[in-house]
Amino acid sequence: MKKRLLIPTLTLSSLFLIACSDDPATQNQANMPAPKVSVIQVTSEKVNPSKEFVGKTEAKEDVNIQARVQGYLVKQHVGDGVNVKKGDLLFELDSDTYDAEVTKAQAKVAQDKAAEDEAQRNYKRGKELIVKGAISESQMDQLTSKKLQADAAIKVSKAALKTAELNLSYTKIHASTDGSMSQAKVSIGDLITPSTTLATLVKTDPMYVSFQISERELITFREERMAAKQAGKPMPELIAKLKLPTGTIYPHEGAFDFLDNRVDQTTGTIKIRAQFPNPDNFLLPGQHVTMLVERGEGVDQLVIPQKSIQEDQSGKFVLILGEDNLVEKRPVELGSKKGINYAVKSGLEVGEQVIVDGLQKVRIGGKATSQTATLPAAK
């Protein structure tokens, strides 16, 4: 009974398999040619390793323009946003009161000078008379005292005159440095005091860029320098570059000029500063930029085009064309970027074929045919 039921079942299964093998879609898929892709061979090039840090631009000089005396503002001599030179006249206060103080002080100097001359003459005459016995010692002491008092009085009055002249000069407010003036914060007719900020003046050439690096990165670099010194090799140099928010590289290289004297205990980082030429005032204070710290000496590293790199939840990877033209997935660890290329720290070997174009046509484990990709020259 069981045998009679089994035979029809096997026969139906065989017929189903035969029917499937004759499916046109299956036959077409098996006969489809392998997709064509463009590949490049992995090569080794001299690469200057670099790291990126978040930086902020700072003016070399950032000055609050303030008066040294009180008075009403009568004139602004330069416009808002104008570039000025050190010593240029910026603002002027009403000077009438200070002119009067100078005149008063000059009169006091003249008065005290006349008294000093008289005391000096009497003193000289007294010295002649005391020798002849014509005056007493006490009279001579009085003449000497009056001379000393007159000498002191003229010094006080001259000092008062100098103060008055200084106060008068302070009614004219000059630029303390080269720079660009901000919008004025006061108006003509305002009462200005020494605590009033009239405007700010910033010097932007050169421009500072400050950023933070980790304590570990600093120690690593210092250890490299120490090892090079002990081996008698040139010290590794670092080059400062800027990447602007648009992604372009600022045309001027910078020079490191400051390392803070302590590590920030809350962040474990230390502040470093570089200064960049800024002849056209292209950079402005307060901008956020990307600081590129590049090694001066090149090292041999594998490089691949940026367009060949893909990413999934496991990280960065590329597709390569391996043995028998089979497509393989290869995780990679990337280094610094150079133009259209990325340096590869691990995951590839020289000579392997990385797929650049046609990535959407292939499947991992499937076959593909290849042609050499044409890429623009790296910059």
WOVEN-V97955 format. One line per field, one symbol per residue. ss: DSSP state (2 for helix, 1 for strand, 0 for the rest). burial: 1 if it has 16 or more other ideal C-beta (glycine too) atoms within 10 Angstrom, else 0. A space follows every 50 residues. Layout:
ss: ???
burial: ???
This chain:
ss: 02222222222222222222200222222220001111111011111001 11111111111111110000111111000000110000111110022222 22222222222222222222222222222222000022222222222222 22222222222222222220011100001110000000001100001111 11111111111111222222222222222200000001111110000010 00011111100001000011111111000000000001111111100011 11111222011100111111102221111110111111001111110000 00111110222000001111110000000
burial: 00000000000000000000000000000000001011110100001111 00101011110010101011101001010000010000011111100100 11001001100100110010011001000000001000000010011001 00110010011001001101101110011111010100000100010111 11111111111110001000000000000000000001111110000001 01010000000000000011011111110000101000111111100000 11111001000000011111100000100101011111001111001100 01111111000100000101001000000
